């Protein structure tokens, strides 16, 4: 992590329902959804945030930057 740049999510894994289950970071690490939630909340991962869903559980979403190509659902699967 040169220059203190934070990691970003570059690929995702989905289950049969299309729900995100794990993430690959720009450094090649693979995080479970739970690990990813913790790292987003502590500021390790850039470009995403955690919000409380209608189900009351925390969920990860991309920052609203007006660019649909970096939405988590648009990332390649690994």
C-alpha positions in Angstrom: 0.0 0.0 0.0 2.3 2.7 -1.3 1.6 6.3 -0.4 -1.0 5.2 2.2 -3.6 4.5 -0.5 -6.5 2.4 0.7 -7.6 -0.8 -0.9 -10.6 -1.0 -3.2 -12.9 -3.9 -4.1 -12.1 -5.1 -7.7 -14.2 -8.2 -7.9 -17.0 -9.9 -6.1 -18.4 -13.4 -5.6 -22.2 -13.9 -5.5 -24.4 -16.7 -4.4 -27.2 -18.3 -6.4 -29.6 -15.5 -5.3 -27.3 -12.9 -6.7 -26.3 -11.7 -3.2 -22.7 -10.6 -2.7 -20.9 -13.2 -0.5 -17.2 -12.2 -0.7 -14.9 -9.5 -2.2 -11.5 -9.4 -3.8 -9.4 -6.3 -3.0 -7.0 -4.3 -5.2 -4.1 -6.1 -3.3 -5.5 -9.5 -4.1 -6.9 -10.3 -0.7 -10.2 -12.2 -0.5 -12.6 -11.2 2.2 -15.8 -12.8 3.4 -18.8 -10.5 3.6 -18.3 -10.2 7.4 -14.6 -9.4 7.1 -15.4 -6.9 4.4 -18.0 -5.2 6.6 -15.4 -4.8 9.4 -12.7 -3.4 7.0 -15.1 -0.9 5.4 -16.2 0.3 8.8 -12.6 0.8 10.0 -11.7 2.7 6.8 -9.4 0.1 5.3 -11.4 -0.1 2.1 -12.1 3.0 -0.1 -15.0 3.8 -2.3 -17.7 2.0 -0.3 -19.7 2.5 2.9 -21.9 0.5 5.3 -25.6 1.2 5.8 -28.4 -0.4 7.8 -30.8 -2.2 5.4 -34.5 -2.5 5.8 -33.8 -5.9 7.5 -31.9 -4.0 10.2 -28.6 -5.7 9.2 -25.5 -3.8 8.0 -24.9 -3.9 4.2 -22.0 -2.8 2.0 -22.6 -0.4 -0.9 -20.5 1.7 -3.2 -20.2 5.4 -2.5 -22.7 7.4 -4.5 -20.3 9.0 -7.0 -22.6 9.0 -10.1 -20.5 6.4 -11.8 -22.5 3.2 -12.3 -19.5 1.2 -13.6 -18.0 1.0 -10.1 -21.2 -0.2 -8.4 -20.4 -3.4 -6.5 -22.9 -5.4 -8.6 -21.1 -4.3 -11.8 -17.7 -5.6 -10.6 -16.4 -8.8 -12.3 -16.9 -12.0 -10.5 -13.9 -14.1 -9.4 
